[in-house]
């Protein structure tokens, strides 16, 4: 926090004290349990929120929890937006994140000058909860693509395909895209710099997606498979491992002895 304090930020020990002094409160924590604790726990935001205070949740959380928290904020006299972020840590440092905002359009207009300080693209996507629903869809697509590419890269290595050839063929064909660009440094040289996102957070997001899809009665076969893949990777590589390391973890898993499986015609 040192750079923030040097720039003039003031630290508060209790969320309630911060809320009591603020016209707008931004939450950015790990997930739904943390958001609920910050809002509703002892000395939480709800104890200090003033009438008309805007609470913006930039975390990635379960939409049903988002809607419950929004109701509590409204009951306390505040206003609520869910505004989860996309893009990378580098974009965050540059103040160029994307925000997917759910909530009242007029409330978003009031919050916009502050949100513009750290976001480049801000899209109003619907009522409260819509931002988090779209974020989970986005992360399912991006992390699902990363899992698919990681498995293909591991299989390529086990099959004797040169890594440079594998990447070049994908880049000039149907495998081209953002996912390949982000995983390419790891596939070629073992660098996770292209996607510095932890496996633990990826697993959390996929589990949230599976819960959202289940709640909506949607098909979730691929989502289940990706969540299981990430779950196994976390058990082996740990929560702090970066997503690109899935390539090596899957390659190692493929070298483990397995029972012979019979296929029926």
C-alpha positions, 0 to 999 in steps of 0.5 A: 500500500506504500505507493497509495499512501504516498499518493495521498490515500488514507487507510481505515481499519474498519470497513464501516468507518470507511463507508461512513466517510465515502460517497462511493465504496469499491470492493475488490476481493477474492469471491462471494464469502469475502464480499459478504464478510466485508459487507455484512460482518462486524464493522462491515460496510453496511454498518456505516453506509450512508443514504445514497452511497454507491457500493461497487463490487468489482470482485468475481462472485456468484450472481445469486449472492450478488443479488442478496448483497444488493438487496441489503445495500438497498435496504440500508439506503445505499445503491449497488453496482456489480462491476467485475473486471476483465483483462490482465494485471498489466492492464490494471497497472495501466488503468485500462481494465474492462468493466461489465456493469450490472445495475441502474444506468443512472447510478452507473453515470454517477459512478463513471468518473471514478470508474474511468480512473482505472477502466478503459472500457465500461459496458452496462450489461443489464440489472444487478447480477448481470455483470457477474453472470457475464463475467463468469461466462467470459471466464469460462470461455477464457479459462476453458480455452486455456485448459483446452490448449494446455491439454493439446500442448501436453499431448503434442509434447507426448506425441513428439511434436516440436513445440515451435511447430505446434505453436506456428500451426495453431497461430496460422490456423484455427488455434489462433487467438488471445489464448494462444498469445497468452500461453505461447511464452510458457509453451515455448520457454516456460514463462508464465508472464503472458497469463499471471492468473493463479490456478486457485482463482481459476478453479474458484471462477469455474466452480462459480460458473458451474453453480450459475449454470446449474442454477439456470438449468443450463447444460454444463458438461464442458464446464464440469470437465474444466473445473475437474481439470483445474481441481486436479491441477490445484491438488498437484501444483498448488493454488498459487501456480499460474494457469499456464503451468497447467501445460506441464501439470497435464504433461506430468499427469499423462506420464503417470501409470494408468490402468488399461482401459477397454474401449467398446466398439 
